[in-house]
Amino acid sequence: MICARCNKPIERDEPSEKVEHYGGTGVGATMDVHARPCRPAPQQTYPTPPIRY
């Protein structure tokens, strides 16, 4: 399984929690996250300018 919070694998013997996310117009989703708080994966909020040489 992959943690929905940090995008890292959850090992078989590692505790995890299921989190329900309900969709406003349809079916929701059940995601797995680490039981212990993990650091969220970085998210790109704006485009990165191209590297110019």
PETA-V123293 format. One record per residue. N is the residue number from 1. RES is the residue in three letters. PSI is psi as a letter, one per 20 degrees, with the letter a starting at -180 (NA if undefined). BURIAL is 1 if it has 16 or more other C-alpha atoms within 10 Angstrom, else 0. D_CENTER is the distance of its C-alpha to the mean C-alpha in Angstrom with 1 decimal. Layout:
[[N:RES:PSI:BURIAL:D_CENTER] [N:RES:PSI:BURIAL:D_CENTER]]
This chain:
[[1:MET:q:0:11.0] [2:ILE:p:0:7.6] [3:CYS:p:1:5.3] [4:ALA:i:1:2.3] [5:ARG:g:1:3.1] [6:CYS:i:0:5.0] [7:ASN:k:0:4.9] [8:LYS:q:0:8.2] [9:PRO:q:0:10.3] [10:ILE:o:1:11.4] [11:GLU:r:0:15.2] [12:ARG:g:0:17.6] [13:ASP:j:0:19.3] [14:GLU:p:0:16.4] [15:PRO:q:0:15.9] [16:SER:r:1:12.8] [17:GLU:q:0:12.5] [18:LYS:p:0:12.0] [19:VAL:p:0:10.9] [20:GLU:p:0:12.9] [21:HIS:o:0:12.3] [22:TYR:p:0:15.8] [23:GLY:p:0:16.8] [24:GLY:h:0:19.8] [25:THR:j:0:21.7] [26:GLY:b:0:20.7] [27:VAL:q:0:18.6] [28:GLY:a:0:15.3] [29:ALA:q:0:12.4] [30:THR:p:0:11.6] [31:MET:q:0:8.2] [32:ASP:p:1:8.3] [33:VAL:q:1:7.3] [34:HIS:q:1:9.9] [35:ALA:h:0:13.1] [36:ARG:q:0:13.9] [37:PRO:p:0:12.1] [38:CYS:r:0:10.0] [39:ARG:p:0:9.9] [40:PRO:q:0:7.1] [41:ALA:q:0:7.0] [42:PRO:q:0:10.0] [43:GLN:p:0:10.4] [44:GLN:p:0:13.8] [45:THR:i:0:15.7] [46:TYR:q:0:19.0] [47:PRO:q:0:20.5] [48:THR:p:0:21.6] [49:PRO:q:0:25.4] [50:PRO:q:0:26.8] [51:ILE:p:0:28.5] [52:ARG:p:0:32.3] [53:TYR:NA:0:34.7]]
